[in-house]
């Protein structure tokens, strides 16, 4: 069959044949995207309500980021960190100034950023706090999702992430999410950090009680423990603040960042921290990445940040998220138990009678709305932050046909 003649099923069959079966995608094959809209290989148009798990806050194929990518492609793409390049410094200056931290350490993927944060905290624990060698503990939360490297799988509580991939690295203690008292009880003299998602995205957009992060900040400061917030999914405007921790008016010691930092064009991630921590943790040779801070990624990420700031996407996320949640709640669907979220990170939890979520995400796809189920009974809506009220109204018309 000629490539031009391939349809949805032939592409899906091809992936099933040549790819590991480590995902269960919605059965749509996308070929083009612009803003909040995508088109499949059979020329059907959809509204994207997932944003590549919040990596597309700026929308598909944003022209400013595309232009930055094309311009840099003609000049220089990679030097490794063996040499300097003229893009990394200006990008990190912009990132640290915007975020309010002294330094950033650039990596590529979100999981790499989390691994970097873990190494930072452990090194600080040994060099500054005085924890005995190889005794550092990091506290994490039940139902966390910080990536899928073996270290991170080791402190996951999801059997799908863990089963068959051990043995795992020691040094992690798991507590309930949203329970500041559990954090205080879990801290020992060997505790170097508390790693937490401000909102648990993959777990189903689980929003902790009001003031939870503020209480965690106070507890960690009192006990000389680092607070690491994983903002890979919640950061860069997704929840109606530049970073989700800002809802609690705190400043963590380390922030992991990724996804939307690359604007949907290129994987860019990293950590943010102040001088005392970065200087204590790193010296030449003890951590690195061939592609981290490369000129192409730096140029793309710099433009991606510009778009968020210049187009006021943080405020738009807050405004449009409030409107979208109001519309979802107003349906009063007997299939929906609760609508929750912050900004444009939203989930609906189905009732027991509704059954599994997959049937609804596939029905939404047929209606022209692309969303994704998680944990079998939850559907996540996280459209690009460039979405308009009119586009939300268009989507709601389709969503109502599925849930009413």
Buried (B, 14 or more C-beta within 10 A) or exposed (E): EEEEEBEBEEBBEEEEEEEEEEEEEBEBBBEEBEBBBBBBBEEBEBBBBBBBBBBBBBBBBBEBBBEBBEEBEEEBBEBEBEEEBEBBEEBBEBBBEBBEBEBBBBBBBBBBBBBBBBBBBBBBBBEBBEBEEEBBBBBBBBBBBBBBBEBBBBBBBBEEBBEEEEEBEEBBBBBEBBBBEBBBEBBEEBBBBBBBBBBBBBBBBBBBEEEBBBBBBBBBEEBBBBBBBBBBBBBBBBBBBBBBBBBBEBBBBBBBBBBBBBBBBBBBBBBBBBEEBBBBBBEEEEBBBEBBBBBBBBBBBBBBBBBBBEBEBBBBBBBBBBBBBEBBBEBEBEBBBEBBBBBBBBBBBBEEEBEEBBEBBBBBBBBBBBBBBBBEBBBBBBBBBBBEEEBBEBBBEBBBBBBE
